Amino acid sequence: MNLVATEILALMSTALTTTFNQYYDGEVELPPRHLLPCLMLIRNTSHQYAHGTAKDRVDYNFTFRIVIDVVGSFDEAGTGAILKAQQTISDLMEGRDATGVAESTSVLGVLRRNIRGTNYLFNNDFTIQYSKLQRGKFFYYTADLDFSVTADLVLRQ
């Protein structure tokens, strides 16, 4: 069990309780449409350094992935879905207020407000990438937020 990943995912599911229909610890190829929008915490890399007698410093790289259904964004006339879906996923990932500060209802906003956790310290750099994908007749938008975390963990006894 990864204490850092568990804590970060718990932070999101607590802070964004009603925002997502499902929270995944790991990558799901394509979640069921009825569970969208969803948020995944994907573990990419970890690098461990000997850092004292009983502690090691570990640098983790994670990705938060949001998946939304484009069809769910159509209005009654059947128009505007693409732009609405793009705006929706952008707001979920990095929505900002009028002053440019990340909203507390966005993934970026929650990360920015919780730089220091019990088991970790966030790196200040975040990269967000948006993409679309099609599976059969279904169209989805995804947003990936890559970030790094540093932790001092007791790994040797």
C-alpha positions, -999 to +999 in steps of 0.1 A: +000+000+000+013+034-009+005+058+020+011+089-002-013+078-030-039+067-004-038+101+013-039+121-019-069+102-033-087+105+001-080+142+000-097+145-034-127+123-026-133+143+006-128+178-010-147+170-042-174+147-028-201+156-053-179+165-083-171+130-095-192+099-097-162+076-092-127+078-078-101+052-090-068+043-074-051+034-106-058+036-143-090+023-158-089+020-197-125+033-201-148+036-171-185+028-176-204+059-189-228+060-159-197+065-136-186+096-155-172+121-147-145+101-128-111+109-113-082+085-115-049+087-095-023+070-117+012+061-103+039+068-129+073+066-112+090+066-078+126+073-071+140+064-037+171+080-021+188+068+011+182+097+035+193+090+070+195+060+093+159+047+090+143+071+065+144+073+028+133+102+006+110+091-021+100+112-051+068+101-067+053+112-100+015+109-103-012+118-128-047+128-120-069+119-149-105+131-154-127+114-180-160+130-191-186+119-217-190+144-246-225+132-254-236+142-218-227+177-227-252+181-256-280+206-250-316+199-260-311+211-295-281+187-299-256+216-303-227+230-283-215+197-269-178+199-279-172+234-265-193+227-234-174+195-228-141+213-232-151+240-207-165+214-183-133+194-181-112+225-179-133+238-150-131+204-132-093+203-136-082+239-133-112+262-129-102+296-117-120+326-102-120+362-115-086+369-100-070+338-116-068+317-084-076+280-088-111+273-075-115+250-044-139+229-066-111+220-091-084+193-088-057+220-091-074+241-065-075+212-040-038+204-046-028+241-043-046+244-010-031+212+005+006+215-005+017+198+027+000+165+037+008+141+065+030+119+044+041+142+016+051+176+002+039+186-033+063+199-059+051+233-071+051+223-108+020+209-125+014+200-161-021+196-176-028+180-209-062+177-226-072+151-252-102+135-267-108+098-275-134+078-293-145+043-285-171+030-309-199+055-310-188+072-278-167+103-275-148+113-243-126+141-231-097+135-208-075+158-188-043+147-172-026+167-145+010+155-138+026+163-105+054+153-082+054+146-045+083+142-021+080+121+010+103+111+038+092+076+048+105+051+072+114+023+048+143+005+066+142-010+101 
